[in-house]
Amino acid sequence: MLAYRDVVIFHSPDPTSTQAQSLLLVYIRRVVGEVTYEVCDLCGSGVISQVNVASPLRDSGLGTRAVAHLRACYPDVTWHSRLTQRMTRALAHRMCLPDDRTDPSCPHLTRAASEDRGAPNHAWR
């Protein structure tokens, strides 16, 4: 539980995409989690496309903290989810994030996501 309190959140561009940004969850100079997201300034919508938390901290609430951090940083943005894994879908459900895969919220982010699909996906350590 002490790790949860000591995790620092940094904003960073996502290396695999031209549009996406990342929140890096850092604990003692080590990245223990990452949230990949995109924000459209034209529509005022945002999409969370990936949430990864290292296994020892997976049930610590860091994913929830990261989503709450995004909401605080972008208060005028309506957030949606493109999360596909079971655990991350549960996070999206808890945080009341509508599924963007079935009903895209923004045509600009949808277009950018299809353009970035050719970019290599980096593996989580």
C-alpha positions as CSV (number, residue, x, y, z in Angstrom):
1,M,0.0,0.0,0.0
2,L,2.9,2.4,0.6
3,A,3.8,2.0,-3.1
4,Y,0.4,3.4,-4.1
5,R,1.1,6.6,-2.2
6,D,4.6,6.9,-3.5
7,V,3.9,6.4,-7.2
8,V,4.4,9.6,-9.2
9,I,2.5,10.2,-12.5
10,F,4.3,11.7,-15.5
11,H,2.9,12.8,-18.8
12,S,4.8,11.6,-21.9
13,P,4.3,11.3,-25.6
14,D,3.6,7.7,-26.7
15,P,6.5,6.4,-28.8
16,T,4.2,4.2,-31.0
17,S,1.8,6.9,-32.1
18,T,1.7,10.4,-33.5
19,Q,-1.5,11.3,-31.6
20,A,-1.3,9.3,-28.4
21,Q,0.0,10.4,-25.0
22,S,1.0,8.3,-22.0
23,L,0.8,8.6,-18.3
24,L,3.8,6.8,-16.8
25,L,3.3,5.6,-13.2
26,V,6.8,5.7,-11.6
27,Y,7.8,4.2,-8.3
28,I,11.4,4.8,-7.2
29,R,12.7,5.5,-10.7
30,R,11.0,2.5,-12.2
31,V,8.0,2.5,-14.4
32,V,5.3,0.3,-12.8
33,G,2.4,1.3,-15.1
34,E,1.3,3.1,-18.2
35,V,-1.9,4.5,-19.5
36,T,-2.1,5.4,-23.2
37,Y,-4.7,7.9,-24.2
38,E,-5.7,10.5,-26.9
39,V,-7.5,13.8,-26.5
40,C,-9.3,15.6,-29.3
41,D,-9.3,19.3,-28.9
42,L,-11.9,19.8,-31.6
43,C,-14.6,17.5,-30.1
44,G,-13.6,17.7,-26.4
45,S,-13.5,13.9,-26.1
46,G,-10.7,11.6,-25.0
47,V,-10.1,7.8,-25.5
48,I,-8.1,5.6,-23.1
49,S,-6.7,2.8,-25.3
50,Q,-4.4,0.9,-23.0
51,V,-3.8,0.5,-19.2
52,N,-0.9,-1.6,-18.0
53,V,0.1,-2.0,-14.3
54,A,3.0,-4.2,-13.2
55,S,1.6,-7.5,-11.6
56,P,2.7,-6.8,-8.0
57,L,0.6,-3.6,-8.0
58,R,-2.2,-4.7,-10.3
59,D,-4.9,-4.7,-7.6
60,S,-3.7,-1.6,-5.8
61,G,-6.0,0.9,-7.5
62,L,-3.3,2.5,-9.6
63,G,-5.4,2.2,-12.8
64,T,-8.3,4.0,-11.1
65,R,-5.9,6.7,-9.8
66,A,-4.5,7.2,-13.3
67,V,-7.9,7.6,-14.8
68,A,-8.9,10.0,-12.0
69,H,-5.7,11.9,-12.7
70,L,-6.7,12.2,-16.4
71,R,-10.1,13.5,-15.5
72,A,-8.6,16.1,-13.2
73,C,-6.0,17.2,-15.9
74,Y,-8.7,17.5,-18.6
75,P,-11.9,18.5,-16.8
76,D,-13.8,19.5,-20.0
77,V,-13.1,16.2,-21.8
78,T,-15.6,13.4,-22.0
79,W,-13.6,10.1,-21.6
80,H,-14.3,6.8,-23.5
81,S,-12.5,3.5,-23.5
82,R,-11.0,1.2,-26.1
83,L,-9.8,-1.2,-23.5
84,T,-10.0,-4.9,-24.5
85,Q,-8.5,-7.0,-21.7
86,R,-10.8,-8.3,-19.0
87,M,-9.1,-6.5,-16.1
88,T,-9.0,-3.2,-18.0
89,R,-12.6,-3.5,-19.1
90,A,-13.5,-3.9,-15.5
91,L,-11.6,-0.7,-14.8
92,A,-13.5,1.1,-17.6
93,H,-16.8,-0.2,-16.1
94,R,-15.9,1.0,-12.6
95,M,-14.9,4.4,-13.9
96,C,-18.1,4.7,-16.1
97,L,-16.1,5.0,-19.3
98,P,-18.3,4.2,-22.4
99,D,-16.9,1.7,-24.9
100,D,-15.5,3.6,-27.9
101,R,-15.0,0.5,-30.0
102,T,-18.8,0.0,-30.6
103,D,-19.8,3.7,-30.8
104,P,-16.8,6.0,-31.7
105,S,-17.1,9.3,-29.9
106,C,-14.9,11.3,-32.2
107,P,-14.2,10.9,-35.9
108,H,-10.8,12.6,-35.5
109,L,-9.5,10.0,-33.0
110,T,-11.0,7.1,-34.9
111,R,-9.1,8.2,-38.0
112,A,-5.9,8.7,-36.1
113,A,-6.3,5.2,-34.5
114,S,-6.7,3.6,-37.9
115,E,-3.6,5.4,-39.2
116,D,-1.5,4.4,-36.2
117,R,-2.5,0.7,-36.4
118,G,0.6,0.1,-38.6
119,A,2.9,1.3,-35.9
120,P,4.6,-1.4,-33.8
121,N,3.1,-2.0,-30.4
122,H,5.7,-1.9,-27.6
123,A,5.5,-4.8,-25.1
124,W,5.0,-4.2,-21.4
125,R,7.8,-5.3,-19.2
